[in-house]
């Protein structure tokens, strides 16, 4: 191959290609061949989002409309309990315990007397009666319904009221029954125990529908732990409830600043700003998309730091995912 001599003064006086002459100062042009060798890919800038699945430790909470409290309507003492340990699965109207109270006898006697005066009421629980014309019958039905409601208010179940109406016998004790299918969460009685009016005997929860509560919002709210997933932050210390000091190393120099929490919407949004050499803004939003999923959106903006980008936000969210999935970190 024939070599062609090239002199330095010729290179300095050479005319640059027209496309290079149009480059702004400080710009570098890389031809297509070198781009392939270096693995450089060029694509148009697009605005978009990313989705990550978080696996977090949560706690099961019963739905509040499916939690039943079994209370006392009077004073008395517990006679017996039956298979009522905490955690046991019980069925609706299952007998859990029995108790005695002298206050129930007068109301039960009034119920039996009222049911005698109502035609067709025998063998009934007071909620259903055979219609019978006449003022006396209507008064009897009203009186019977009143006694039935008083028995329920004192803690007697509809099952026992019906049994008493069928047998025409005063009960020796009052049965405590489960109001619905579910699991016993709390048990506050034992045989022979005296109890006062309005004491809670049991708390039973129907767990056919529950909430799984994962403390994702609370975890982000621990600003002292932000450096665990936002790598650009250093050590953080609490000043007060809305201000935190931080330090980090940038370009070999220590930088100090303050994080100010500007707004909090419980379980929904946290907004903050950082004040150091420049000003940075951050907003994280938690939006429930179903009963089992929450969408987390992170937005970051820095006036003086061009390195804050969508790629940084995605990296921080990935780090956060790893943090909440590992409770030992």
Secondary structure as a PSIPRED ss2 file (coil, helix, strand):
# PSIPRED VFORMAT (PSIPRED V4.0)

   1 X C   1.000  0.000  0.000
   2 X C   1.000  0.000  0.000
   3 X C   1.000  0.000  0.000
   4 X C   1.000  0.000  0.000
   5 X C   1.000  0.000  0.000
   6 X C   1.000  0.000  0.000
   7 X C   1.000  0.000  0.000
   8 X H   0.000  1.000  0.000
   9 X H   0.000  1.000  0.000
  10 X H   0.000  1.000  0.000
  11 X H   0.000  1.000  0.000
  12 X H   0.000  1.000  0.000
  13 X H   0.000  1.000  0.000
  14 X C   1.000  0.000  0.000
  15 X C   1.000  0.000  0.000
  16 X C   1.000  0.000  0.000
  17 X C   1.000  0.000  0.000
  18 X H   0.000  1.000  0.000
  19 X H   0.000  1.000  0.000
  20 X H   0.000  1.000  0.000
  21 X H   0.000  1.000  0.000
  22 X C   1.000  0.000  0.000
  23 X C   1.000  0.000  0.000
  24 X C   1.000  0.000  0.000
  25 X C   1.000  0.000  0.000
  26 X C   1.000  0.000  0.000
  27 X C   1.000  0.000  0.000
  28 X C   1.000  0.000  0.000
  29 X C   1.000  0.000  0.000
  30 X C   1.000  0.000  0.000
  31 X C   1.000  0.000  0.000
  32 X H   0.000  1.000  0.000
  33 X H   0.000  1.000  0.000
  34 X H   0.000  1.000  0.000
  35 X H   0.000  1.000  0.000
  36 X H   0.000  1.000  0.000
  37 X H   0.000  1.000  0.000
  38 X H   0.000  1.000  0.000
  39 X C   1.000  0.000  0.000
  40 X C   1.000  0.000  0.000
  41 X C   1.000  0.000  0.000
  42 X C   1.000  0.000  0.000
  43 X C   1.000  0.000  0.000
  44 X C   1.000  0.000  0.000
  45 X C   1.000  0.000  0.000
  46 X C   1.000  0.000  0.000
  47 X C   1.000  0.000  0.000
  48 X C   1.000  0.000  0.000
  49 X C   1.000  0.000  0.000
  50 X C   1.000  0.000  0.000
  51 X C   1.000  0.000  0.000
  52 X C   1.000  0.000  0.000
  53 X C   1.000  0.000  0.000
  54 X C   1.000  0.000  0.000
  55 X C   1.000  0.000  0.000
  56 X C   1.000  0.000  0.000
  57 X C   1.000  0.000  0.000
  58 X E   0.000  0.000  1.000
  59 X E   0.000  0.000  1.000
  60 X E   0.000  0.000  1.000
  61 X E   0.000  0.000  1.000
  62 X E   0.000  0.000  1.000
  63 X C   1.000  0.000  0.000
  64 X H   0.000  1.000  0.000
  65 X H   0.000  1.000  0.000
  66 X H   0.000  1.000  0.000
  67 X E   0.000  0.000  1.000
  68 X E   0.000  0.000  1.000
  69 X E   0.000  0.000  1.000
  70 X E   0.000  0.000  1.000
  71 X E   0.000  0.000  1.000
  72 X C   1.000  0.000  0.000
  73 X C   1.000  0.000  0.000
  74 X C   1.000  0.000  0.000
  75 X C   1.000  0.000  0.000
  76 X E   0.000  0.000  1.000
  77 X E   0.000  0.000  1.000
  78 X E   0.000  0.000  1.000
  79 X E   0.000  0.000  1.000
  80 X E   0.000  0.000  1.000
  81 X E   0.000  0.000  1.000
  82 X C   1.000  0.000  0.000
  83 X C   1.000  0.000  0.000
  84 X C   1.000  0.000  0.000
  85 X C   1.000  0.000  0.000
  86 X C   1.000  0.000  0.000
  87 X C   1.000  0.000  0.000
  88 X C   1.000  0.000  0.000
  89 X E   0.000  0.000  1.000
  90 X E   0.000  0.000  1.000
  91 X C   1.000  0.000  0.000
  92 X C   1.000  0.000  0.000
  93 X C   1.000  0.000  0.000
  94 X C   1.000  0.000  0.000
  95 X E   0.000  0.000  1.000
  96 X E   0.000  0.000  1.000
  97 X E   0.000  0.000  1.000
  98 X E   0.000  0.000  1.000
  99 X E   0.000  0.000  1.000
 100 X E   0.000  0.000  1.000
 101 X C   1.000  0.000  0.000
 102 X C   1.000  0.000  0.000
 103 X H   0.000  1.000  0.000
 104 X H   0.000  1.000  0.000
 105 X H   0.000  1.000  0.000
 106 X H   0.000  1.000  0.000
 107 X H   0.000  1.000  0.000
 108 X H   0.000  1.000  0.000
 109 X H   0.000  1.000  0.000
 110 X H   0.000  1.000  0.000
 111 X H   0.000  1.000  0.000
 112 X H   0.000  1.000  0.000
 113 X H   0.000  1.000  0.000
 114 X H   0.000  1.000  0.000
 115 X H   0.000  1.000  0.000
 116 X H   0.000  1.000  0.000
 117 X C   1.000  0.000  0.000
 118 X C   1.000  0.000  0.000
 119 X C   1.000  0.000  0.000
 120 X C   1.000  0.000  0.000
 121 X C   1.000  0.000  0.000
 122 X C   1.000  0.000  0.000
 123 X C   1.000  0.000  0.000
 124 X C   1.000  0.000  0.000
 125 X C   1.000  0.000  0.000
 126 X C   1.000  0.000  0.000
 127 X C   1.000  0.000  0.000
 128 X C   1.000  0.000  0.000
 129 X C   1.000  0.000  0.000
 130 X C   1.000  0.000  0.000
 131 X C   1.000  0.000  0.000
 132 X C   1.000  0.000  0.000
 133 X C   1.000  0.000  0.000
 134 X C   1.000  0.000  0.000
 135 X H   0.000  1.000  0.000
 136 X H   0.000  1.000  0.000
 137 X H   0.000  1.000  0.000
 138 X H   0.000  1.000  0.000
 139 X H   0.000  1.000  0.000
 140 X H   0.000  1.000  0.000
 141 X H   0.000  1.000  0.000
 142 X H   0.000  1.000  0.000
 143 X H   0.000  1.000  0.000
 144 X H   0.000  1.000  0.000
 145 X H   0.000  1.000  0.000
 146 X H   0.000  1.000  0.000
 147 X H   0.000  1.000  0.000
 148 X H   0.000  1.000  0.000
 149 X H   0.000  1.000  0.000
 150 X H   0.000  1.000  0.000
 151 X H   0.000  1.000  0.000
 152 X H   0.000  1.000  0.000
 153 X H   0.000  1.000  0.000
 154 X C   1.000  0.000  0.000
 155 X C   1.000  0.000  0.000
 156 X C   1.000  0.000  0.000
 157 X C   1.000  0.000  0.000
 158 X H   0.000  1.000  0.000
 159 X H   0.000  1.000  0.000
 160 X H   0.000  1.000  0.000
 161 X H   0.000  1.000  0.000
 162 X H   0.000  1.000  0.000
 163 X H   0.000  1.000  0.000
 164 X H   0.000  1.000  0.000
 165 X H   0.000  1.000  0.000
 166 X H   0.000  1.000  0.000
 167 X H   0.000  1.000  0.000
 168 X C   1.000  0.000  0.000
 169 X C   1.000  0.000  0.000
 170 X C   1.000  0.000  0.000
 171 X C   1.000  0.000  0.000
 172 X C   1.000  0.000  0.000
 173 X C   1.000  0.000  0.000
 174 X E   0.000  0.000  1.000
 175 X E   0.000  0.000  1.000
 176 X E   0.000  0.000  1.000
 177 X E   0.000  0.000  1.000
 178 X C   1.000  0.000  0.000
 179 X C   1.000  0.000  0.000
 180 X C   1.000  0.000  0.000
 181 X C   1.000  0.000  0.000
 182 X E   0.000  0.000  1.000
 183 X E   0.000  0.000  1.000
 184 X E   0.000  0.000  1.000
 185 X E   0.000  0.000  1.000
 186 X E   0.000  0.000  1.000
 187 X E   0.000  0.000  1.000
 188 X C   1.000  0.000  0.000
 189 X C   1.000  0.000  0.000
 190 X C   1.000  0.000  0.000
 191 X C   1.000  0.000  0.000
 192 X C   1.000  0.000  0.000
 193 X C   1.000  0.000  0.000
 194 X E   0.000  0.000  1.000
 195 X E   0.000  0.000  1.000
 196 X C   1.000  0.000  0.000
 197 X C   1.000  0.000  0.000
 198 X C   1.000  0.000  0.000
 199 X C   1.000  0.000  0.000
 200 X E   0.000  0.000  1.000
 201 X E   0.000  0.000  1.000
 202 X E   0.000  0.000  1.000
 203 X E   0.000  0.000  1.000
 204 X E   0.000  0.000  1.000
 205 X E   0.000  0.000  1.000
 206 X C   1.000  0.000  0.000
 207 X C   1.000  0.000  0.000
 208 X C   1.000  0.000  0.000
 209 X C   1.000  0.000  0.000
 210 X E   0.000  0.000  1.000
 211 X E   0.000  0.000  1.000
 212 X E   0.000  0.000  1.000
 213 X E   0.000  0.000  1.000
 214 X E   0.000  0.000  1.000
 215 X C   1.000  0.000  0.000
 216 X H   0.000  1.000  0.000
 217 X H   0.000  1.000  0.000
 218 X H   0.000  1.000  0.000
 219 X H   0.000  1.000  0.000
 220 X H   0.000  1.000  0.000
 221 X H   0.000  1.000  0.000
 222 X C   1.000  0.000  0.000
 223 X H   0.000  1.000  0.000
 224 X H   0.000  1.000  0.000
 225 X H   0.000  1.000  0.000
 226 X H   0.000  1.000  0.000
 227 X H   0.000  1.000  0.000
 228 X H   0.000  1.000  0.000
 229 X C   1.000  0.000  0.000
 230 X C   1.000  0.000  0.000
 231 X C   1.000  0.000  0.000
 232 X C   1.000  0.000  0.000
 233 X C   1.000  0.000  0.000
 234 X C   1.000  0.000  0.000
 235 X E   0.000  0.000  1.000
 236 X E   0.000  0.000  1.000
 237 X E   0.000  0.000  1.000
 238 X E   0.000  0.000  1.000
 239 X C   1.000  0.000  0.000
 240 X C   1.000  0.000  0.000
 241 X C   1.000  0.000  0.000
 242 X C   1.000  0.000  0.000
 243 X E   0.000  0.000  1.000
 244 X E   0.000  0.000  1.000
 245 X E   0.000  0.000  1.000
 246 X E   0.000  0.000  1.000
 247 X E   0.000  0.000  1.000
 248 X E   0.000  0.000  1.000
 249 X E   0.000  0.000  1.000
 250 X E   0.000  0.000  1.000
 251 X C   1.000  0.000  0.000
 252 X C   1.000  0.000  0.000
 253 X E   0.000  0.000  1.000
 254 X E   0.000  0.000  1.000
 255 X E   0.000  0.000  1.000
 256 X E   0.000  0.000  1.000
 257 X E   0.000  0.000  1.000
 258 X E   0.000  0.000  1.000
 259 X E   0.000  0.000  1.000
 260 X E   0.000  0.000  1.000
 261 X E   0.000  0.000  1.000
 262 X E   0.000  0.000  1.000
 263 X E   0.000  0.000  1.000
 264 X E   0.000  0.000  1.000
 265 X E   0.000  0.000  1.000
 266 X C   1.000  0.000  0.000
 267 X C   1.000  0.000  0.000
 268 X C   1.000  0.000  0.000
 269 X E   0.000  0.000  1.000
 270 X E   0.000  0.000  1.000
 271 X E   0.000  0.000  1.000
 272 X E   0.000  0.000  1.000
 273 X E   0.000  0.000  1.000
 274 X E   0.000  0.000  1.000
 275 X E   0.000  0.000  1.000
 276 X C   1.000  0.000  0.000
 277 X C   1.000  0.000  0.000
 278 X C   1.000  0.000  0.000
 279 X E   0.000  0.000  1.000
 280 X E   0.000  0.000  1.000
 281 X E   0.000  0.000  1.000
 282 X E   0.000  0.000  1.000
 283 X E   0.000  0.000  1.000
 284 X E   0.000  0.000  1.000
 285 X E   0.000  0.000  1.000
 286 X E   0.000  0.000  1.000
 287 X E   0.000  0.000  1.000
 288 X E   0.000  0.000  1.000
 289 X C   1.000  0.000  0.000
 290 X C   1.000  0.000  0.000
 291 X C   1.000  0.000  0.000
 292 X C   1.000  0.000  0.000
 293 X C   1.000  0.000  0.000
 294 X E   0.000  0.000  1.000
 295 X E   0.000  0.000  1.000
 296 X E   0.000  0.000  1.000
 297 X E   0.000  0.000  1.000
 298 X E   0.000  0.000  1.000
 299 X E   0.000  0.000  1.000
 300 X E   0.000  0.000  1.000
 301 X E   0.000  0.000  1.000
 302 X E   0.000  0.000  1.000
 303 X C   1.000  0.000  0.000
 304 X C   1.000  0.000  0.000
 305 X C   1.000  0.000  0.000
 306 X C   1.000  0.000  0.000
 307 X C   1.000  0.000  0.000
 308 X C   1.000  0.000  0.000
 309 X C   1.000  0.000  0.000
 310 X H   0.000  1.000  0.000
 311 X H   0.000  1.000  0.000
 312 X H   0.000  1.000  0.000
 313 X H   0.000  1.000  0.000
 314 X H   0.000  1.000  0.000
 315 X H   0.000  1.000  0.000
 316 X H   0.000  1.000  0.000
 317 X H   0.000  1.000  0.000
 318 X H   0.000  1.000  0.000
 319 X H   0.000  1.000  0.000
 320 X H   0.000  1.000  0.000
 321 X H   0.000  1.000  0.000
 322 X H   0.000  1.000  0.000
 323 X H   0.000  1.000  0.000
 324 X H   0.000  1.000  0.000
 325 X H   0.000  1.000  0.000
 326 X C   1.000  0.000  0.000
 327 X C   1.000  0.000  0.000
 328 X C   1.000  0.000  0.000
 329 X C   1.000  0.000  0.000
